[in-house]
């Protein structure tokens, strides 16, 4: 365990009562808490988790922000083919 985790354990330990047989013993932490503390110290993992959370939120909120429905044509197909068109204002990356 790292020094930070040990300090947190010691801070969570209540002051011992005189005559208490558990005096001087530290409390143990659960495996879940150990995993959380280890995860929190890994900066790249935390940043990655934040990025993934933002992406999940964007996917969930897509129905509110989408300009077109799933089956709605972006470009009118009455003018010809609607595939392999070059990028334009309506379809930024083409079709």
N, CA, C and O atoms as CSV, one atom per row, in Angstrom:
chain,resi,resn,atom,element,x,y,z
A,1,UNK,N,N,0.837,-1.175,0.000
A,1,UNK,CA,C,0.000,0.000,0.000
A,1,UNK,C,C,0.883,1.239,0.000
A,1,UNK,O,O,2.004,1.222,0.508
A,2,UNK,N,N,0.373,2.280,-0.561
A,2,UNK,CA,C,1.166,3.498,-0.623
A,2,UNK,C,C,1.031,4.291,0.667
A,2,UNK,O,O,0.181,4.016,1.515
A,3,UNK,N,N,1.889,5.270,0.778
A,3,UNK,CA,C,1.903,6.093,1.974
A,3,UNK,C,C,0.590,6.846,2.154
A,3,UNK,O,O,0.107,7.000,3.276
A,4,UNK,N,N,0.003,7.324,1.029
A,4,UNK,CA,C,-1.252,8.067,1.091
A,4,UNK,C,C,-2.379,7.183,1.623
A,4,UNK,O,O,-3.177,7.619,2.452
A,5,UNK,N,N,-2.442,5.946,1.145
A,5,UNK,CA,C,-3.500,5.035,1.601
A,5,UNK,C,C,-3.332,4.717,3.078
A,5,UNK,O,O,-4.320,4.631,3.808
A,6,UNK,N,N,-2.101,4.544,3.525
A,6,UNK,CA,C,-1.850,4.260,4.935
A,6,UNK,C,C,-2.252,5.448,5.796
A,6,UNK,O,O,-2.817,5.276,6.876
A,7,UNK,N,N,-1.956,6.665,5.314
A,7,UNK,CA,C,-2.340,7.854,6.065
A,7,UNK,C,C,-3.853,7.957,6.175
A,7,UNK,O,O,-4.379,8.333,7.223
A,8,UNK,N,N,-4.563,7.618,5.082
A,8,UNK,CA,C,-6.019,7.680,5.129
A,8,UNK,C,C,-6.579,6.655,6.107
A,8,UNK,O,O,-7.552,6.927,6.810
A,9,UNK,N,N,-5.965,5.481,6.151
A,9,UNK,CA,C,-6.413,4.458,7.102
A,9,UNK,C,C,-6.204,4.940,8.530
A,9,UNK,O,O,-7.070,4.771,9.388
A,10,UNK,N,N,-5.044,5.542,8.774
A,10,UNK,CA,C,-4.749,6.014,10.120
A,10,UNK,C,C,-5.666,7.158,10.522
A,10,UNK,O,O,-6.025,7.284,11.693
A,11,UNK,N,N,-6.050,8.001,9.553
A,11,UNK,CA,C,-6.955,9.098,9.862
A,11,UNK,C,C,-8.355,8.576,10.162
A,11,UNK,O,O,-9.078,9.170,10.961
A,12,UNK,N,N,-8.746,7.467,9.528
A,12,UNK,CA,C,-10.072,6.895,9.751
A,12,UNK,C,C,-10.152,6.122,11.063
A,12,UNK,O,O,-11.248,5.830,11.542
A,13,UNK,N,N,-9.001,5.787,11.651
A,13,UNK,CA,C,-8.979,4.996,12.882
A,13,UNK,C,C,-9.359,5.881,14.055
A,13,UNK,O,O,-8.760,6.939,14.249
A,14,UNK,N,N,-10.352,5.462,14.845
A,14,UNK,CA,C,-10.724,6.277,16.016
A,14,UNK,C,C,-9.639,6.216,17.088
A,14,UNK,O,O,-8.818,5.299,17.108
A,15,UNK,N,N,-9.650,7.198,17.968
A,15,UNK,CA,C,-8.680,7.227,19.074
A,15,UNK,C,C,-8.962,6.051,20.010
A,15,UNK,O,O,-10.113,5.810,20.373
A,16,UNK,N,N,-7.923,5.323,20.399
A,16,UNK,CA,C,-8.155,4.173,21.275
A,16,UNK,C,C,-8.567,4.604,22.683
A,16,UNK,O,O,-8.122,5.630,23.198
A,17,UNK,N,N,-9.414,3.802,23.275
A,17,UNK,CA,C,-9.875,4.044,24.637
A,17,UNK,C,C,-8.905,3.332,25.579
A,17,UNK,O,O,-8.546,2.185,25.311
A,18,UNK,N,N,-8.464,3.964,26.670
A,18,UNK,CA,C,-7.553,3.288,27.598
A,18,UNK,C,C,-8.173,1.992,28.128
A,18,UNK,O,O,-9.347,1.961,28.498
A,19,UNK,N,N,-7.376,0.930,28.160
A,19,UNK,CA,C,-7.849,-0.353,28.628
A,19,UNK,C,C,-8.515,-1.178,27.537
A,19,UNK,O,O,-8.930,-2.312,27.777
A,20,UNK,N,N,-8.617,-0.616,26.350
A,20,UNK,CA,C,-9.233,-1.342,25.240
A,20,UNK,C,C,-8.217,-2.316,24.662
A,20,UNK,O,O,-7.069,-1.945,24.421
A,21,UNK,N,N,-8.629,-3.558,24.440
A,21,UNK,CA,C,-7.686,-4.555,23.948
A,21,UNK,C,C,-7.356,-4.364,22.466
A,21,UNK,O,O,-6.398,-4.959,21.972
A,22,UNK,N,N,-8.121,-3.559,21.760
A,22,UNK,CA,C,-7.821,-3.307,20.350
A,22,UNK,C,C,-6.946,-2.071,20.176
A,22,UNK,O,O,-6.730,-1.623,19.050
A,23,UNK,N,N,-6.446,-1.522,21.261
A,23,UNK,CA,C,-5.620,-0.320,21.185
A,23,UNK,C,C,-4.364,-0.602,20.365
A,23,UNK,O,O,-3.693,-1.613,20.572
A,24,UNK,N,N,-4.060,0.274,19.457
A,24,UNK,CA,C,-2.865,0.132,18.628
A,24,UNK,C,C,-3.109,-0.633,17.334
A,24,UNK,O,O,-2.244,-0.656,16.458
A,25,UNK,N,N,-4.265,-1.252,17.204
A,25,UNK,CA,C,-4.580,-1.961,15.964
A,25,UNK,C,C,-5.251,-0.991,14.999
A,25,UNK,O,O,-6.037,-0.137,15.407
A,26,UNK,N,N,-4.943,-1.129,13.757
A,26,UNK,CA,C,-5.585,-0.284,12.756
A,26,UNK,C,C,-6.758,-1.042,12.156
A,26,UNK,O,O,-6.777,-2.273,12.139
A,27,UNK,N,N,-7.714,-0.306,11.675
A,27,UNK,CA,C,-8.867,-0.941,11.046
A,27,UNK,C,C,-8.497,-1.331,9.621
A,27,UNK,O,O,-7.684,-0.667,8.979
A,28,UNK,N,N,-9.090,-2.398,9.137
A,28,UNK,CA,C,-8.819,-2.814,7.767
A,28,UNK,C,C,-9.840,-2.163,6.842
A,28,UNK,O,O,-10.927,-1.767,7.262
A,29,UNK,N,N,-9.465,-2.066,5.597
A,29,UNK,CA,C,-10.393,-1.495,4.622
A,29,UNK,C,C,-10.810,-2.604,3.662
A,29,UNK,O,O,-10.081,-3.572,3.448
A,30,UNK,N,N,-11.989,-2.439,3.096
A,30,UNK,CA,C,-12.546,-3.470,2.224
A,30,UNK,C,C,-11.775,-3.519,0.903
A,30,UNK,O,O,-11.123,-2.543,0.532
A,31,UNK,N,N,-11.845,-4.630,0.203
A,31,UNK,CA,C,-11.195,-4.723,-1.106
A,31,UNK,C,C,-11.725,-3.683,-2.104
A,31,UNK,O,O,-10.984,-3.183,-2.951
A,32,UNK,N,N,-13.013,-3.370,-1.985
A,32,UNK,CA,C,-13.597,-2.371,-2.873
A,32,UNK,C,C,-12.958,-1.000,-2.641
A,32,UNK,O,O,-12.646,-0.276,-3.587
A,33,UNK,N,N,-12.773,-0.663,-1.373
A,33,UNK,CA,C,-12.140,0.620,-1.030
A,33,UNK,C,C,-10.672,0.627,-1.451
A,33,UNK,O,O,-10.167,1.647,-1.920
A,34,UNK,N,N,-9.983,-0.506,-1.287
A,34,UNK,CA,C,-8.601,-0.598,-1.736
A,34,UNK,C,C,-8.504,-0.373,-3.242
A,34,UNK,O,O,-7.614,0.334,-3.716
A,35,UNK,N,N,-9.425,-0.981,-3.990
A,35,UNK,CA,C,-9.423,-0.807,-5.444
A,35,UNK,C,C,-9.697,0.644,-5.810
A,35,UNK,O,O,-9.070,1.184,-6.722
A,36,UNK,N,N,-10.635,1.284,-5.099
A,36,UNK,CA,C,-10.943,2.686,-5.371
A,36,UNK,C,C,-9.738,3.581,-5.092
A,36,UNK,O,O,-9.421,4.464,-5.888
A,37,UNK,N,N,-9.071,3.355,-3.971
A,37,UNK,CA,C,-7.899,4.166,-3.633
A,37,UNK,C,C,-6.783,3.978,-4.666
A,37,UNK,O,O,-6.119,4.937,-5.061
A,38,UNK,N,N,-6.593,2.749,-5.089
A,38,UNK,CA,C,-5.565,2.482,-6.094
A,38,UNK,C,C,-5.931,3.127,-7.436
A,38,UNK,O,O,-5.069,3.687,-8.114
A,39,UNK,N,N,-7.191,3.048,-7.811
A,39,UNK,CA,C,-7.658,3.660,-9.051
A,39,UNK,C,C,-7.490,5.170,-9.007
A,39,UNK,O,O,-7.049,5.778,-9.983
A,40,UNK,N,N,-7.838,5.777,-7.880
A,40,UNK,CA,C,-7.778,7.228,-7.756
A,40,UNK,C,C,-6.355,7.768,-7.876
A,40,UNK,O,O,-6.158,8.908,-8.297
A,41,UNK,N,N,-5.365,6.956,-7.510
A,41,UNK,CA,C,-3.973,7.399,-7.598
A,41,UNK,C,C,-3.423,7.312,-9.011
A,41,UNK,O,O,-2.394,7.919,-9.306
A,42,UNK,N,N,-4.087,6.571,-9.893
A,42,UNK,CA,C,-3.631,6.407,-11.267
A,42,UNK,C,C,-4.297,7.482,-12.123
A,42,UNK,O,O,-5.451,7.337,-12.527
A,43,UNK,N,N,-3.555,8.570,-12.398
A,43,UNK,CA,C,-4.127,9.734,-13.063
A,43,UNK,C,C,-4.650,9.430,-14.470
A,43,UNK,O,O,-5.699,9.941,-14.864
A,44,UNK,N,N,-3.931,8.609,-15.221
A,44,UNK,CA,C,-4.376,8.284,-16.573
A,44,UNK,C,C,-5.696,7.521,-16.547
A,44,UNK,O,O,-6.546,7.727,-17.414
A,45,UNK,N,N,-5.873,6.655,-15.576
A,45,UNK,CA,C,-7.121,5.898,-15.467
A,45,UNK,C,C,-8.285,6.818,-15.119
A,45,UNK,O,O,-9.387,6.646,-15.640
A,46,UNK,N,N,-8.053,7.788,-14.249
A,46,UNK,CA,C,-9.113,8.728,-13.875
A,46,UNK,C,C,-9.506,9.583,-15.073
A,46,UNK,O,O,-10.692,9.791,-15.325
A,47,UNK,N,N,-8.517,10.079,-15.812
A,47,UNK,CA,C,-8.806,10.892,-16.997
A,47,UNK,C,C,-9.567,10.062,-18.023
A,47,UNK,O,O,-10.524,10.548,-18.625
A,48,UNK,N,N,-9.155,8.826,-18.224
A,48,UNK,CA,C,-9.836,7.951,-19.173
A,48,UNK,C,C,-11.275,7.687,-18.742
A,48,UNK,O,O,-12.178,7.662,-19.578
A,49,UNK,N,N,-11.492,7.491,-17.459
A,49,UNK,CA,C,-12.849,7.267,-16.960
A,49,UNK,C,C,-13.730,8.495,-17.193
A,49,UNK,O,O,-14.908,8.360,-17.525
A,50,UNK,N,N,-13.169,9.676,-17.022
A,50,UNK,CA,C,-13.928,10.907,-17.268
A,50,UNK,C,C,-14.277,11.026,-18.748
A,50,UNK,O,O,-15.402,11.394,-19.088
A,51,UNK,N,N,-13.324,10.718,-19.633
A,51,UNK,CA,C,-13.584,10.786,-21.071
A,51,UNK,C,C,-14.676,9.790,-21.469
A,51,UNK,O,O,-15.574,10.129,-22.240
A,52,UNK,N,N,-14.601,8.577,-20.949
A,52,UNK,CA,C,-15.619,7.566,-21.251
A,52,UNK,C,C,-16.984,8.017,-20.718
A,52,UNK,O,O,-17.999,7.825,-21.387
A,53,UNK,N,N,-17.018,8.608,-19.533
A,53,UNK,CA,C,-18.278,9.102,-18.975
A,53,UNK,C,C,-18.881,10.195,-19.843
A,53,UNK,O,O,-20.094,10.225,-20.051
A,54,UNK,N,N,-18.039,11.097,-20.353
A,54,UNK,CA,C,-18.528,12.157,-21.242
A,54,UNK,C,C,-19.084,11.555,-22.523
A,54,UNK,O,O,-20.118,12.003,-23.020
A,55,UNK,N,N,-18.409,10.542,-23.064
A,55,UNK,CA,C,-18.893,9.894,-24.287
A,55,UNK,C,C,-20.228,9.184,-24.042
A,55,UNK,O,O,-21.112,9.227,-24.898
A,56,UNK,N,N,-20.382,8.544,-22.906
A,56,UNK,CA,C,-21.643,7.869,-22.591
A,56,UNK,C,C,-22.771,8.878,-22.445
A,56,UNK,O,O,-23.884,8.636,-22.911
A,57,UNK,N,N,-22.495,9.999,-21.808
A,57,UNK,CA,C,-23.504,11.047,-21.663
A,57,UNK,C,C,-23.893,11.589,-23.035
A,57,UNK,O,O,-25.071,11.836,-23.290
A,58,UNK,N,N,-22.914,11.777,-23.918
A,58,UNK,CA,C,-23.206,12.271,-25.263
A,58,UNK,C,C,-24.089,11.290,-26.030
A,58,UNK,O,O,-25.001,11.704,-26.746
A,59,UNK,N,N,-23.821,9.990,-25.883
A,59,UNK,CA,C,-24.630,8.982,-26.573
A,59,UNK,C,C,-26.051,8.968,-26.018
A,59,UNK,O,O,-27.012,8.868,-26.780
A,60,UNK,N,N,-26.190,9.066,-24.709
A,60,UNK,CA,C,-27.517,9.040,-24.103
A,60,UNK,C,C,-28.328,10.266,-24.502
A,60,UNK,O,O,-29.539,10.170,-24.702
A,61,UNK,N,N,-27.671,11.413,-24.619
A,61,UNK,CA,C,-28.374,12.661,-24.956
A,61,UNK,C,C,-28.503,12.899,-26.456
A,61,UNK,O,O,-29.047,13.926,-26.861
A,62,UNK,N,N,-28.021,11.984,-27.289
A,62,UNK,CA,C,-28.082,12.160,-28.733
A,62,UNK,C,C,-29.497,12.394,-29.263
A,62,UNK,O,O,-29.669,13.248,-30.132
A,63,UNK,N,N,-30.507,11.687,-28.790
A,63,UNK,CA,C,-31.853,11.963,-29.314
A,63,UNK,C,C,-32.300,13.408,-29.095
A,63,UNK,O,O,-33.132,13.915,-29.847
A,64,UNK,N,N,-31.771,14.059,-28.100
A,64,UNK,CA,C,-32.136,15.453,-27.852
A,64,UNK,C,C,-31.378,16.431,-28.737
A,64,UNK,O,O,-31.856,17.538,-28.989
A,65,UNK,N,N,-30.194,16.032,-29.215
A,65,UNK,CA,C,-29.357,16.962,-29.965
A,65,UNK,C,C,-29.252,16.646,-31.452
A,65,UNK,O,O,-28.703,17.450,-32.206
A,66,UNK,N,N,-29.762,15.504,-31.895
A,66,UNK,CA,C,-29.634,15.120,-33.301
A,66,UNK,C,C,-30.506,16.005,-34.180
A,66,UNK,O,O,-31.643,16.326,-33.834
A,67,UNK,N,N,-29.957,16.389,-35.311
A,67,UNK,CA,C,-30.711,17.223,-36.241
A,67,UNK,C,C,-31.682,16.402,-37.079
A,67,UNK,O,O,-32.715,16.912,-37.514
A,68,UNK,N,N,-31.361,15.149,-37.304
A,68,UNK,CA,C,-32.161,14.298,-38.166
A,68,UNK,C,C,-32.508,13.014,-37.448
A,68,UNK,O,O,-31.779,12.572,-36.560
A,69,UNK,N,N,-33.623,12.413,-37.834
A,69,UNK,CA,C,-34.018,11.134,-37.278
A,69,UNK,C,C,-33.163,10.015,-37.857
A,69,UNK,O,O,-32.365,10.246,-38.765
A,70,UNK,N,N,-33.325,8.830,-37.345
A,70,UNK,CA,C,-32.527,7.692,-37.779
A,70,UNK,C,C,-32.797,7.352,-39.237
A,70,UNK,O,O,-31.864,7.059,-39.984
A,71,UNK,N,N,-34.041,7.386,-39.648
A,71,UNK,CA,C,-34.412,6.990,-41.008
A,71,UNK,C,C,-34.689,8.172,-41.935
A,71,UNK,O,O,-35.170,7.968,-43.049
A,72,UNK,N,N,-34.411,9.357,-41.521
A,72,UNK,CA,C,-34.675,10.543,-42.335
A,72,UNK,C,C,-33.483,10.804,-43.270
A,72,UNK,O,O,-32.328,10.776,-42.844
A,73,UNK,N,N,-33.783,11.057,-44.540
A,73,UNK,CA,C,-32.737,11.327,-45.524
A,73,UNK,C,C,-32.142,12.715,-45.280
A,73,UNK,O,O,-32.870,13.681,-45.055
A,74,UNK,N,N,-30.826,12.800,-45.329
A,74,UNK,CA,C,-30.149,14.074,-45.112
A,74,UNK,C,C,-30.240,14.933,-46.376
A,74,UNK,O,O,-30.438,16.146,-46.298
A,75,UNK,N,N,-30.098,14.309,-47.512
A,75,UNK,CA,C,-30.134,15.011,-48.798
A,75,UNK,C,C,-31.295,14.443,-49.610
A,75,UNK,O,O,-31.514,13.232,-49.618
A,76,UNK,N,N,-32.031,15.304,-50.285
A,76,UNK,CA,C,-33.181,14.876,-51.083
A,76,UNK,C,C,-32.710,13.970,-52.222
A,76,UNK,O,O,-31.849,14.363,-53.010
A,77,UNK,N,N,-33.265,12.767,-52.313
A,77,UNK,CA,C,-32.818,11.819,-53.330
A,77,UNK,C,C,-33.565,11.976,-54.650
A,77,UNK,O,O,-33.312,11.229,-55.596
A,78,UNK,N,N,-34.472,12.930,-54.724
A,78,UNK,CA,C,-35.174,13.172,-55.990
A,78,UNK,C,C,-34.238,13.779,-57.031
A,78,UNK,O,O,-34.538,13.731,-58.224
A,79,UNK,N,N,-33.132,14.338,-56.614
A,79,UNK,CA,C,-32.182,14.970,-57.521
A,79,UNK,C,C,-31.155,13.989,-58.067
A,79,UNK,O,O,-30.265,14.405,-58.810
A,80,UNK,N,N,-31.237,12.729,-57.737
A,80,UNK,CA,C,-30.268,11.748,-58.219
A,80,UNK,C,C,-29.813,10.843,-57.095
A,80,UNK,O,O,-30.519,10.662,-56.103
A,81,UNK,N,N,-28.619,10.272,-57.257
A,81,UNK,CA,C,-28.089,9.349,-56.261
A,81,UNK,C,C,-27.796,10.061,-54.945
A,81,UNK,O,O,-27.411,11.230,-54.917
A,82,UNK,N,N,-27.988,9.336,-53.882
A,82,UNK,CA,C,-27.756,9.893,-52.552
A,82,UNK,C,C,-26.611,9.164,-51.850
A,82,UNK,O,O,-26.612,9.050,-50.625
A,83,UNK,N,N,-25.647,8.677,-52.605
A,83,UNK,CA,C,-24.504,8.021,-51.992
A,83,UNK,C,C,-23.220,8.455,-52.674
A,83,UNK,O,O,-23.230,8.846,-53.841
A,84,UNK,N,N,-22.144,8.388,-51.963
A,84,UNK,CA,C,-20.814,8.784,-52.430
A,84,UNK,C,C,-20.779,10.235,-52.879
A,84,UNK,O,O,-20.102,10.572,-53.851
A,85,UNK,N,N,-21.506,11.094,-52.175
A,85,UNK,CA,C,-21.485,12.520,-52.494
A,85,UNK,C,C,-20.343,13.185,-51.730
A,85,UNK,O,O,-19.941,12.721,-50.663
A,86,UNK,N,N,-19.836,14.258,-52.283
A,86,UNK,CA,C,-18.734,14.970,-51.641
A,86,UNK,C,C,-19.234,15.696,-50.386
A,86,UNK,O,O,-20.439,15.885,-50.222
A,87,UNK,N,N,-18.323,16.099,-49.508
A,87,UNK,CA,C,-18.735,16.840,-48.312
A,87,UNK,C,C,-19.430,18.144,-48.681
A,87,UNK,O,O,-19.040,18.823,-49.631
A,88,UNK,N,N,-20.434,18.474,-47.938
A,88,UNK,CA,C,-21.183,19.719,-48.139
A,88,UNK,C,C,-21.729,20.195,-46.810
A,88,UNK,O,O,-21.483,19.575,-45.775
A,89,UNK,N,N,-22.474,21.301,-46.829
A,89,UNK,CA,C,-22.954,21.907,-45.598
A,89,UNK,C,C,-23.858,20.968,-44.790
A,89,UNK,O,O,-23.778,20.942,-43.562
A,90,UNK,N,N,-24.701,20.211,-45.457
A,90,UNK,CA,C,-25.637,19.339,-44.763
A,90,UNK,C,C,-24.934,18.083,-44.229
A,90,UNK,O,O,-25.165,17.682,-43.088
A,91,UNK,N,N,-24.081,17.467,-45.046
A,91,UNK,CA,C,-23.351,16.271,-44.649
A,91,UNK,C,C,-21.865,16.605,-44.681
A,91,UNK,O,O,-21.247,16.577,-45.745
A,92,UNK,N,N,-21.293,16.917,-43.534
A,92,UNK,CA,C,-19.929,17.410,-43.447
A,92,UNK,C,C,-18.899,16.429,-44.012
A,92,UNK,O,O,-17.912,16.858,-44.608
A,93,UNK,N,N,-19.107,15.144,-43.839
A,93,UNK,CA,C,-18.142,14.152,-44.304
A,93,UNK,C,C,-18.613,13.446,-45.564
A,93,UNK,O,O,-18.062,12.409,-45.935
A,94,UNK,N,N,-19.608,13.986,-46.218
A,94,UNK,CA,C,-20.142,13.347,-47.413
A,94,UNK,C,C,-21.133,12.268,-47.029
A,94,UNK,O,O,-21.574,12.172,-45.884
A,95,UNK,N,N,-21.470,11.456,-48.026
A,95,UNK,CA,C,-22.415,10.363,-47.759
A,95,UNK,C,C,-21.834,9.029,-48.153
A,95,UNK,O,O,-22.492,7.999,-47.998
